[in-house]
Amino acid sequence: MKTSLPSHKLLAHKFIRAFVLCLPLYALAACDNKTSEFLDDIWDGDEDAVCEEDFTSVDFKQIAYWSISDEETLDDIDFTKLTHVIYNKIGVESDGDLILPTGDDLDEFEELIDTAHNSGIYAMASIGNASDSAFNSIAGNTTALNNFINNVENLIKDYDLDGIDINWQFPTTDAEGDLFEDLVKEVSDLATDQGVLFSYVVDSGEDDDATDQGVQEDALGYPDFVNVMALNTTDNDDLHSSLEDAQDAITYWTNRCVVKNKIVLAIPVYSQGDAVLDFNDIVSDDLDNACVDEAINVEGPNGNTYDNINYNGIVTVIAKTEYAQTNAGGVILNAINQDYVEDTDYSLLNTMYLQSIYQSNAICD
């Protein structure tokens, strides 16, 4: 298993390394400065963590977020091709109250859970808002935090959930990192008591300083898995969420000593560029669009035509899933209700599933 060395052992290891460099007597004067540099780096946390070799087994996860949409999608999705589905998402107030779906939306939430259980997979719910201000308030107030935990417990019991996902996007400072750790510890304890799963979202680590501060080492010990939102990243090319971006994200978290089985790679089911379109809309316009990552003259559902659309097509989803099979513990579609469902051959869910059982989707060959 990959873990960081205890801090006192890490300190000793690095001090010895610094000292050995300076053993020759004639170099002892210069050694003082070198040793000081190493110690400064250690205290500042600038040195990379030392990870043990990862011998943990991998239970490869095929997960998807599902959101209530204008079109009914529950009957069109083959949930047996997943291991987990996560309802995205339940809102939260700064006092710890949850904002549950109502009316028809509540009916669909309950139907999703029933459908998942009937398909033999885990049904989880994600909790979060577009802004992280509520989580900051909750984690910084004991009364709000206790109220939040009680409400999450009731949510699990009332709807027979198999797990909770915390969608705090994203803590980025030391102060937020402390609050994030406090929150996820309490949710982790609750999940353990209730016998359910616990996950949370993390970013790609593209801004590694911010991510280092926001998700601190102790916080990484609490979840069963982390959903790595390698989405909208363009650090290596002009395409959003490219294969290389995904590889870099997995490498970042591996270097943070997160074991492979805990790393779940997020795959987008939407475009960037001139418009944010569902994969379903892109492929409905032209089936050939399913096999590439860029398309032009794409007519959206509003009747407008867009150029410069880029997204993850079937070939890239195969490559990402294949890479995750070797280097991570699973993949997750960010919004399965945006997938193309008219023909299974052109579905990203089906593509991800086939690769997970080592059968490639050959529609693009």
N, C-alpha and C positions, 0 to 999 in steps of 0.2 A: 504494500500500500504506500502511496506517496503521502508523506507528511513532512512538515518542517521539523528540523531538529529543535529540541528544547533550546530556549534562548541562551541559557548559560553554556550549553555545549557548543552552540553556534558561535558564541563569543569566543570561547576558548580555541575553537578550531581556527577562527580567522586571526586571532592574536598570534597563535603559533605560526601560521602561514606567513604573517608579516615579519615575525621575529626571525624565522629561518632564512628569509631573504637577506638578512643583515648579519649573518653569523660571522663572516670574516671580521677580525678585529679592526682592520684598517677602515672598515666601512661603518663602524658603530656610530660615528657621528652623524653620517647621512641617514642611518637607520631610524634615528629618533623621529625625523620628519615622516618617513614612510609608515612607521607604526602608528603615528598620530593620525595619518590620513585614513588608514584602515579602521581605526577605532572610531573616528568621526563618522565614517560611512556606516559602520555597524549601528552606532547609536541613532543615526538619522534614518535607518531603515533603507538605505540606498542599495545595499548588497542584495543580489538575487537570493531567494530562498533556496535552501539545499533540500532537494526532494529525494526521498527513498524510492527505490524501484517499485513500480506499480504491479503487484501480483493479484490484485482483486479481480474477481470474475466480472464479466460484463453481461448484463441482461438487457439486450438491445431493445430500446423503447421506440415505438412509433406512436407519436402523440399528435394531437391537433387541438388548436383552440377553435371553438365554435361560438359565433355571435348570432344573436337574433337579427334577422335581416328582413327585407321587404318580401322576399320570395321564400316560400316554404322549402327548406332543403333537407329536413330530417329524413323524409321518406326516400330521398335520392342518394343518400350517402351510405356506403357499405361500411358500417362501423366495425365489422369483424376484421377489417384490415388495419385496425389500430390496436394498441395496447391500453391507451389512455385517451380520454377526451376531456378537455377543460372548458367549462363555460366561461366566456369572456364578455363582460365581467360584472361583478357586483360592486356598486359604489360604496363609499365610506365617508362618514362625516367626521369632523375634527373632534367630536366628543366620543367617537367610537361606535356610533350607531351605523348600521348597515343600510344601504339603499337597495332593497330587494325589488326585483321585477314585479309588475302588477298586471292584472287582467290577462290578456292573451299572451303577453310576454312571460308571465309566470307559468302559464299552461305549457309554453314551449320549453321553459327551463325544466319543468318536471318531466315533460315528455323526453327531453334529452337524457335525463338521468335514467329513466325507464329503458330507453332504447339502448343506452350503453350497457346496462346490467343484463338486458336480454341478449346482447351481443357478446357477453362474457368479458367486458373490458371495464377498467376503472373509470368512474365518473368523478371529476374534481370541479371545483369552482375557483376562479381567480377573483381576487379582491383588489381594487385599486381605482384611481381616478386618472384623468388626463394630467392633473397636477399632483405633486407629491406633498403639498402643504398639509393635507389632512394627516398623513402618516407622521410627519414631523411633530404635529400637535399631539397626536395620540401617544407616540413614543416618549414625549417629554412630560407627560402628565399621568401620574399613577392612577387617578380616578378614570381618566379616559381609556387608558390601557386596559384596566380591569374590565371596563364596560365592553371594550372591543373584544377581548378574549371570551367573555361570557356570550356575546352575540355570535361569535364564530362557532363556539360550542353548540349553541342552539341551531345554527345553520346546518352544521354537520348532522345533528340528530334529527332535525325536522325533515330534512330532504334526503337522508340516507346517503350522504356523500362519502366517497372513498378517499378524499384528500382535499387539501387547500393549497392554493398557489397565491403568493403575495406579489402583486404587480406594482412595486415602488420603482418608478422610472424617473430618475435614478439618484441615489445618494452619491454625492461627489466631493464632500469635504470631510475632514476629521470629525467635526461636530455631528454631521449627518450620519457618518459611519458609526459613531457611538450609539446614536438613536436607532439606527437600523439594526445593529446587533441586539439591542435591548428588545426590540419588537420581535425579531425572528426567533430569539430564544424563547419568548413566551409562547409564540405560535408553535414552535417545535415541541415544547413541553406538552402543550394541549394535544397536538397530533399524536404524540406518543401515548398519552393517557387514553385517547379515543381509539387508538389502533388504526389510524389513517395515515396517508402519505402527506408529505409536506415538500413543496418546492417554492422557489421564488425566481423572479427574472433578474438577469444581470445584463449589462451591456457588453459590447464586443471587446472592451479594453483598448479601443483605438486611442483614446486619451488615457493612457495607462496611469498617469499620476492621479487623475480624478478618481478612476476606478479603484486604485490601490487604497485611497483614503475612504471612499464610500463603502466598499465591501472589504472589511478588515479580516484578518486571518481567522479570528475566533468565530466570526459569523459563518465561515465556510464549513464549519463542522456540523451545523444544524440541519440542513435540508437533506432529503433523500436524493434530490437532483436539482440542478440549476438550469434554467432555460436561457441559453445564451442568445440574446437578441442581436445577432449579426445581420442587422437590417439597415438599409439606407446608408451603408458604408461605401465610400468611394475612395479609400486611401490608396488603392493600387491601380485603379483604372477609372474610366468614365462610367462604368456600369455599376448600378447599385447592387450590393450584396453578391459580389462575384464569388467564384470558387476560391480565389486567393484570399479574399476578405474573410471567408469562412475558415479557411485554414489558419489564418493569422489569429482569429478569435479563439479557436480551439487551442492553439499554441500558447496564447496569453494565459488561459486558465490552467492549462497543464503546467506551465511554469510557476503558477501560484500554488502548485501541489494539490490541485483538485484531481481526484482519481478519475480515470476514464469513465467509469460507470455512472458518475454523477453529472457528466457534461452532456447536455442535450442541445443540439444545434438547431436554431430557428431558421426556417426557410420561408421567404415571402411568397404570397399568393396574389401579388399586386405589382403594378408597374410604378416606375418613376419616370422623369423626363417631362414631356409636355403635359402629361396628365397622369393622375393616379387612377388606374383602371383595374378592375378585377381580372384575374387570369381567365375567368369564364367569358368576360366581355371580349378579351383579346383573341381568344381562340374561336369564339362564336363568329367573329368577323371573318376569320380565315383560319382553317385548320392547320395550314402550314406554319402559322405563328407559334404553334405549340412546340416546334422543334428548334427554335432559335431563341436568342435572348434580346433581340432588338427587332422592332417592326416599324413600318412606316404606313401612312394612310390608314390608320386604324379608326374605324367608326365606333364611337362609344355609345352607350345606351341612350344618351341625350341627343343623338343624331349628329353631333360634331365629329369632325375628323381630325386626328392627331398624328403628327410625325414625332420622331425621336422618343419612341416608347421603349423602355428597357426594363427587363424583368428576369425571372428565372424560368426558363423553359425546361422541357423534359430532359434534355441532355445534361444540363447543369444540375438538375435535381438528382439524376442518377449519380453524377460525379460527387456531389456533396454527400449523399447517403453512403456511397461507397467509402469515401474518406472517413466519415463518421464511424463506419463499422470497424475501422482499424484504430482510430484515434480518439473516439468518444464513446458515449453510452446510449446515443439515440438521436433522433431528429424530430422536429416538431413543426408542423405547418402553422403559420401564424393566424390563418383564418380559413378553415376548411369550407365554410359556406361561400367562399369566393372561387372555389375550384370548378373546373369544367366537368359537368356530370352527364352530358348528353351521350357521350361515348366513352366507355371505360378506358380505351386505349389512349385517350388524350387527357386523362385525369392525372394530376400530380399525386393525389393520394394513392392511386393504383401504381404509379411509377415508384413512389417511395416504398410501398409495400413489396412490390416485386423484387426490388433491389435488396430489401431487408431479408428476403429468403433466397438471395443470390440468384434471382432470375431477372435478367434485364428486360425492360420494356423496349421492344425492337421496332416500335412504330416509326422511329426517326432514322433507322439504319438505311 
